[in-house]
Amino acid sequence: MHILIVETVWMGRAQYGLFDKTVMTAFSILPTLQARQLAAITPKNHTVTLINERYQPVDVTKPYDAVLINFTTSTAPRAYEIADAFRARHIPVVLSGIHASAVPEEAKQHADAVLLGRGEPTWPTVLEDLEHHRLQSFYPPVPYSSNLVIPPTRIDLPGFVLTGAVEATRGCPYHCDFCPETHLSGSQPFYKRPVNDVVEEIKSLPQRTVMFYDETLTADPAYARELFTRLIDVKKRFFCNGNVDVLAKDPELVKLSRQAGCLGWFIGFESICEQSLDSYHKRTNRIEEYHRAVDNIHGNRMAVFGSFILGADGETPEVFSRTRELLSDLDLDVVDFCILTPLPGTPLFRRLEAEGRILSKDWSRYTLNQVVFQPRQMSVHQLIAGTQGLYAWFYRPKNTVRRLVRSLRFGFTGFVAVAARNIVATMVARRLFQKP
């Protein structure tokens, strides 16, 4: 069979210029690994075409034998549009991804089958059922076990790709209320691949620099220590995600990560309010540890990429000025400012829906930069304007130049990564934030 696998991104159908595409492609900024992993494990007797709509439109007139569309919440309307077009031509469609797993009955209205969970154990079964014309409506997830093999990632984006991608672990032992990944259908608390498998896959990647797509590499410090120790002799560079508590309290692990080739850590600080962190069940974060975590990382010549979420029930409009004050002191290299978004399938969504505070179920608005719920202690306008104001302040030219000069200490690749992420963040803020 000739199978089309479509991955869409949360930017939806945004169009990018040549410069934008070059920057985003070079650093392999992917929405998910799931579609690429499914492509990688598709039996070789099938032909696979993999399309990322950010770079290449989907031609619904081509004669594929089957179509798999992997998508997130904000791209659901576009995913359904593509699915309906193929089904109108009697081409079977399978839908997968976080959103499809969160609302499978909705997804089924636009598909012949819905693949729940991460899907690797059941994807071969789906293909076999397609060949024998016995496709089922839903394919439930298979629980993780010691026999699970997380497949490698197919990286064949157009252009010059500097950064490879890999998963060492899957899942997360912390169930933050806003996180769809940890509440994905069939998800398990935490699964660790054998370190040797991870190291061998990294060796096989053509890129010198790798991004770990794990939710966090610090959930099990002993595992991270073993992995970093093995990576020292591999002589590759990487970026990864981590939690404040370990990065603040374990300076030896941070130092070891640098020796292993780490260039930067992504940290979800989420808030400058302890009340907000508690409401999110973000147990790994304590504000008094923020500076120590950042200092440990910067002290080992690595960059810090932070993210903050605005709009928790305990936050008033004062949160924007307080966040700005903290960031003036924290010296982060890149920051993403997100508006709290109740994604389907999360405890946050269920609570706000029960309270009658969901303002819209137009999934295309669930982009992390629009307000789709009624905030408790500020207006919708205040939340949007305050978040826009933080972006405008953090990424104004004077501040950005200062960060770029400071990032020279991270070496050439670290500097380029910080510069690229600053450019991308500026583009995202400029293109995607709606006017209040």
Secondary structure, 3 states (H helix, E strand, C coil): CEEEEEECCCCCCCCCCHHHHHHHHHCCCCCCCHHHHHHHHCCCCCEEEEEECCCCCCCCCCCCCEEEEECCHHHHHHHHHHHHHHHHCCCCEEEECHHHHHCHHHHHCCCCEEECCCCCCCHHHHHHHHHCCCCCCEECCCCCCCCCCCCCCCCCCCCCCCEEEECCEEECCCCCCCCCHHHCCCCCCEEECCHHHHHHHHHHCCCCEEEECCCCCCCCHHHHHHHHHHHCCCCCEEEEEECHHHHHHCHHHHHHHHHHCEEEEEEEEECCCHHHHHHHCCCCCCHHHHHHHHHHHHHCCCEEEEEEEECCCCCCCHHHHHHHHHHHHHCCCEEEEEECCCCCCCHHHHHHHHCCCECCCCHHHCCCCCCCECCCCCCHHHHHHHHHHHHHHHCCHHHHHHHHHHHHHHHHHHHHHHHHHHHHHHHHHHHHCCCC
